[in-house]
Amino acid sequence: MQLPFPKGIMHPNEMALAGKTVFITGASRGIGKAIALRAARDGANIIIAAKTTEPHPKLPGTIYTAAKEVEQAGGQCLPCVVDVRDEEQIQNAVTSAVNKFGGIDVLVNNASAIHLTGTVDTPMKRYDLMHGINTRGTFLVSKVCIPYLKKSSIAHILNISPPLLMEPRWFKNHVAYTMAKYGMSLCVLGMAAELKSDNIHVNAVWPKTAIATAAMEMLGGKDITKNCRKPDIMADAAYAIVTGKSTGNFFIDERVLREQGETNFDKYAVDPTQPLSPDFFLPDEELKSFPNYEEFAALYAAEKPASPNSVESVFSKIKSTLNEELVSKTKGVYAFQITGPANEIWFVDMKNGSGEVGKGEPPAGKADVIFTMDLDSFMKMFSGTLKPTAAFMSGKLKLKGDMGLAMKLEKLMSKMKSHL
């Protein structure tokens, strides 16, 4: 699917948002906060509409700390306690914004929830959360803001949502999440046409790579972000879009900035020496630009049944690679819950003696890390065609326990690959 770059995007140095009012959902941290800070550098008025009023033990940032950063960056800020599922809270925040700043010029629907599971493994509570925040929340906040956007000379709605690629690979591993994110994109498709006569521009922007956020670190540890870009790239792309005149488009962040003339993308990388991981929902022309495209394609390729007998063969080969030196460097006990028809547990003890491998619960006691995956994912992971990080980020791999030890597995896989 080609995503032609429309004309009408401004150069990002024109201070186009000076004195304008930008309403951003979920802006207490991550991409939302980065967009707020970018607009604040113009001297914009920012409404941070988010739920976090008290620091989370693992997720730093509240609406108040974010507001302070916005003001330090040169903007004015109104932090509002908003759950985007609550219509009254949204209405109160919008009314407060209009009373304080005189109107709303830009709405950024950034608030989102994620849960990467298949149909059977998706609790309805999580399903309702994703659809309540992603799809319903986006629709509802837009609905409340539209009457004020109609009065703005630069009216813009920007959703942080993906291109609408109706391909099974983007649904099969996490259909509930995909439906919820695509719901945000459907709002772009419909509202862009509906609001065109009102001169309200409606677009979406989506990252080409995984983005390093506190939420991602909480899920997978700091090591998981080494293959990511910083939220700043999304902020710069969002700024370019909302200061332009295009509507009804699904932008990819890097492409927007390349059209601006940007050539230095290393500045956005968490670690420029590491390969970048692609995000979900990308067209093939974007995916193929990644050096590790074949690995990612294998992750979403049609699955071929693996023989249950091959599991025993894999663990037999793992056993042959174990030694005291490897065990002393690892110091962890791993358990593998293989779901589906096999429905069995295997363990790899890399903490005691020269190591041990076997079927069932580890005899040394509780496992430090428990991996849960289907047979096909297990075989791909140990054949080297699927990295644990990629499996985790796609929802094919669930893990519980010591995240640091879990991240060591990827390094161990590369060492074991030649033996397996």
Solvent accessible surface area in square Angstrom, and as a share of the most:
residue,aa,sasa,rsa
1,M,111,0.50
2,Q,133,0.59
3,L,15,0.08
4,P,109,0.69
5,F,42,0.18
6,P,34,0.21
7,K,177,0.75
8,G,36,0.35
9,I,29,0.15
10,M,62,0.28
11,H,89,0.40
12,P,25,0.15
13,N,113,0.58
14,E,92,0.41
15,M,105,0.47
16,A,28,0.22
17,L,3,0.01
18,A,51,0.40
19,G,55,0.53
20,K,54,0.23
21,T,3,0.02
22,V,3,0.01
23,F,0,0.00
24,I,0,0.00
25,T,3,0.01
26,G,23,0.22
27,A,0,0.00
28,S,4,0.03
29,R,52,0.19
30,G,19,0.18
31,I,27,0.14
32,G,0,0.00
33,K,47,0.20
34,A,12,0.09
35,I,10,0.05
36,A,0,0.00
37,L,43,0.21
38,R,19,0.07
39,A,4,0.03
40,A,0,0.00
41,R,140,0.51
42,D,7,0.03
43,G,30,0.28
44,A,0,0.00
45,N,11,0.06
46,I,0,0.00
47,I,0,0.00
48,I,0,0.00
49,A,0,0.00
50,A,8,0.06
51,K,108,0.46
52,T,26,0.15
53,T,46,0.26
54,E,129,0.58
55,P,99,0.62
56,H,76,0.34
57,P,129,0.81
58,K,139,0.59
59,L,22,0.11
60,P,91,0.57
61,G,21,0.20
62,T,6,0.04
63,I,0,0.00
64,Y,113,0.43
65,T,69,0.40
66,A,1,0.00
67,A,8,0.06
68,K,125,0.53
69,E,61,0.27
70,V,0,0.00
71,E,93,0.42
72,Q,133,0.59
73,A,35,0.27
74,G,49,0.47
75,G,8,0.08
76,Q,108,0.48
77,C,10,0.06
78,L,34,0.17
79,P,40,0.25
80,C,14,0.09
81,V,77,0.44
82,V,3,0.02
83,D,27,0.14
84,V,8,0.05
85,R,91,0.33
86,D,51,0.26
87,E,90,0.40
88,E,125,0.56
89,Q,62,0.28
90,I,0,0.00
91,Q,75,0.33
92,N,84,0.43
93,A,4,0.03
94,V,0,0.00
95,T,56,0.33
96,S,48,0.31
97,A,0,0.00
98,V,30,0.17
99,N,119,0.61
100,K,111,0.47
101,F,38,0.16
102,G,68,0.65
103,G,18,0.17
104,I,3,0.01
105,D,21,0.11
106,V,0,0.00
107,L,0,0.00
108,V,1,0.01
109,N,2,0.01
110,N,21,0.11
111,A,18,0.14
112,S,55,0.35
113,A,13,0.10
114,I,81,0.41
115,H,48,0.21
116,L,30,0.15
117,T,10,0.06
118,G,27,0.26
119,T,102,0.59
120,V,146,0.84
121,D,83,0.43
122,T,15,0.09
123,P,68,0.43
124,M,123,0.55
125,K,171,0.73
126,R,105,0.38
127,Y,58,0.22
128,D,85,0.44
129,L,43,0.22
130,M,1,0.00
131,H,39,0.17
132,G,11,0.11
133,I,19,0.09
134,N,0,0.00
135,T,39,0.23
136,R,119,0.44
137,G,1,0.01
138,T,3,0.02
139,F,110,0.46
140,L,11,0.05
141,V,1,0.00
142,S,0,0.00
143,K,111,0.47
144,V,13,0.07
145,C,0,0.00
146,I,23,0.12
147,P,70,0.44
148,Y,55,0.21
149,L,0,0.00
150,K,103,0.44
151,K,168,0.71
152,S,18,0.11
153,S,76,0.49
154,I,38,0.19
155,A,1,0.00
156,H,0,0.00
157,I,0,0.00
158,L,0,0.00
159,N,0,0.00
160,I,9,0.05
161,S,1,0.01
162,P,0,0.00
163,P,1,0.00
164,L,30,0.15
165,L,6,0.03
166,M,127,0.57
167,E,53,0.24
168,P,105,0.66
169,R,47,0.17
170,W,0,0.00
171,F,47,0.20
172,K,84,0.36
173,N,18,0.09
174,H,0,0.00
175,V,44,0.26
176,A,4,0.03
177,Y,12,0.04
178,T,0,0.00
179,M,81,0.36
180,A,0,0.00
181,K,5,0.02
182,Y,6,0.02
183,G,7,0.07
184,M,0,0.00
185,S,0,0.00
186,L,90,0.45
187,C,14,0.08
188,V,0,0.00
189,L,102,0.51
190,G,40,0.38
191,M,12,0.05
192,A,7,0.05
193,A,79,0.61
194,E,117,0.53
195,L,6,0.03
196,K,136,0.58
197,S,108,0.70
198,D,51,0.27
199,N,83,0.43
200,I,2,0.01
201,H,17,0.07
202,V,0,0.00
203,N,0,0.00
204,A,0,0.00
205,V,0,0.00
206,W,14,0.05
207,P,6,0.04
208,K,17,0.07
209,T,1,0.00
210,A,3,0.03
211,I,12,0.06
212,A,16,0.13
213,T,32,0.19
214,A,23,0.18
215,A,44,0.34
216,M,38,0.17
217,E,55,0.25
218,M,73,0.33
219,L,89,0.44
220,G,1,0.01
221,G,17,0.16
222,K,149,0.63
223,D,69,0.36
224,I,2,0.01
225,T,7,0.04
226,K,64,0.27
227,N,18,0.09
228,C,1,0.00
229,R,12,0.04
230,K,81,0.34
231,P,25,0.16
232,D,73,0.38
233,I,0,0.00
234,M,0,0.00
235,A,4,0.03
236,D,30,0.16
237,A,0,0.00
238,A,1,0.01
239,Y,6,0.02
240,A,0,0.00
241,I,0,0.00
242,V,8,0.04
243,T,9,0.05
244,G,5,0.05
245,K,117,0.49
246,S,7,0.05
247,T,39,0.23
248,G,31,0.30
249,N,34,0.17
250,F,22,0.09
251,F,8,0.04
252,I,1,0.01
253,D,0,0.00
254,E,13,0.06
255,R,58,0.21
256,V,0,0.00
257,L,6,0.03
258,R,127,0.46
259,E,102,0.46
260,Q,31,0.14
261,G,55,0.52
262,E,42,0.19
263,T,116,0.68
264,N,76,0.39
265,F,17,0.07
266,D,90,0.47
267,K,98,0.42
268,Y,9,0.03
269,A,8,0.06
270,V,59,0.34
271,D,44,0.23
272,P,80,0.50
273,T,115,0.67
274,Q,66,0.29
275,P,66,0.42
276,L,39,0.19
277,S,19,0.13
278,P,9,0.06
279,D,24,0.12
280,F,19,0.08
281,F,0,0.00
282,L,0,0.00
283,P,1,0.01
284,D,53,0.28
285,E,54,0.24
286,E,12,0.05
287,L,1,0.01
288,K,126,0.53
289,S,68,0.44
290,F,14,0.06
291,P,126,0.79
292,N,38,0.19
293,Y,49,0.19
294,E,145,0.65
295,E,32,0.14
296,F,18,0.07
297,A,33,0.25
298,A,26,0.20
299,L,1,0.00
300,Y,11,0.04
301,A,45,0.35
302,A,88,0.68
303,E,78,0.35
304,K,161,0.68
305,P,138,0.87
306,A,28,0.22
307,S,57,0.37
308,P,82,0.52
309,N,122,0.63
310,S,29,0.19
311,V,0,0.00
312,E,112,0.50
313,S,48,0.31
314,V,16,0.09
315,F,1,0.00
316,S,71,0.46
317,K,86,0.36
318,I,2,0.01
319,K,118,0.50
320,S,90,0.58
321,T,18,0.10
322,L,23,0.11
323,N,71,0.36
324,E,119,0.53
325,E,110,0.49
326,L,20,0.10
327,V,4,0.03
328,S,58,0.38
329,K,123,0.52
330,T,3,0.02
331,K,124,0.52
332,G,0,0.00
333,V,6,0.03
334,Y,2,0.01
335,A,5,0.04
336,F,2,0.01
337,Q,43,0.19
338,I,0,0.00
339,T,50,0.29
340,G,45,0.44
341,P,145,0.91
342,A,23,0.18
343,N,106,0.54
344,E,32,0.14
345,I,47,0.24
346,W,24,0.08
347,F,8,0.03
348,V,5,0.03
349,D,5,0.03
350,M,2,0.01
351,K,88,0.37
352,N,68,0.35
353,G,61,0.59
354,S,58,0.38
355,G,22,0.21
356,E,80,0.36
357,V,17,0.10
358,G,15,0.15
359,K,128,0.54
360,G,27,0.26
361,E,124,0.55
362,P,10,0.06
363,P,93,0.59
364,A,59,0.46
365,G,38,0.36
366,K,185,0.78
367,A,11,0.09
368,D,38,0.20
369,V,0,0.00
370,I,63,0.32
371,F,2,0.01
372,T,36,0.21
373,M,5,0.02
374,D,51,0.26
375,L,22,0.11
376,D,18,0.09
377,S,0,0.00
378,F,0,0.00
379,M,39,0.18
380,K,32,0.14
381,M,2,0.01
382,F,7,0.03
383,S,62,0.40
384,G,30,0.29
385,T,63,0.37
386,L,2,0.01
387,K,88,0.37
388,P,10,0.06
389,T,13,0.08
390,A,20,0.15
391,A,1,0.00
392,F,37,0.15
393,M,34,0.15
394,S,1,0.01
395,G,14,0.14
396,K,22,0.09
397,L,4,0.02
398,K,83,0.35
399,L,31,0.15
400,K,151,0.64
401,G,46,0.44
402,D,69,0.36
403,M,63,0.28
404,G,46,0.45
405,L,20,0.10
406,A,4,0.03
407,M,26,0.12
408,K,74,0.32
409,L,5,0.03
410,E,38,0.17
411,K,121,0.51
412,L,11,0.05
413,M,18,0.08
414,S,79,0.51
415,K,118,0.50
416,M,6,0.03
417,K,110,0.46
418,S,101,0.65
419,H,120,0.54
420,L,50,0.25
